[in-house]
Amino acid sequence: MNIQATAQRYAEILLGDGSWLTEELAWTVLRARVGPLTLSDVAQRLAGHSRAVIVERDFEEAYAANAVVLDETDGAVMIVDLHRTSNTPDPDFIARLSRDVDVWHVSWHTALSRRMIHALDGRILAAVPHLDPAEAVGEDLDSVQAELAALSAAQHDAWPAVEATALAIVEERTGARLRLDWFDHAHTSVALDQ
């Protein structure tokens, strides 16, 4: 796991052309523990029913439709929400998403909170409010000691070290990667009832 090098790449994005991501982002990655995990499976989990309608949209269209964007990547499915459309920052919601799935989540909102969550099989193994490892809670903090140490090391570094480190942790643990050019294209999305 090379969290520092990956965090440096994310810091360059957040300080450069991706600075607009610093206002608000929720990135959740689901990786199946057994069998395949499809976009349809994740859409149904998000919508809470089997009638989830999947539509290709760009991010502006997704926002207007109260939808989140989904993508399959490296054997995982990622959910990206730029406008707090979903409940993905909610630990209970993440726990429900994690049935038979390993879930990593990072989110922030300028006016609200920052957090990282790791869930597995309906259990919150670790929740890190404010991206501060001193505030971490969960059923198995020992399982994320390396990740908490990386976040702890970034706490006193210049902004956006903590956010970049959290993004790097999600990438390193799941294999999913957020690339800036990814946001330029339409992706699968699912509208959520609020």
QUIMOKA-V843838 format. One record per helix or strand. SS is the DSSP state (a for helix, b for strand). FROM is the first residue (numbers start at 0). LEN is the number of residues. If there is no record, write none. Layout:
<<SS FROM LEN> <SS FROM LEN>>
//
This chain:
<<a 2 13> <a 18 4> <b 23 9> <a 38 9> <b 53 4> <a 58 6> <b 66 7> <b 75 6> <a 90 7> <b 100 9> <b 113 7> <b 122 7> <a 132 3> <b 136 1> <a 140 14> <a 160 14> <a 179 5> <b 186 5>>
//
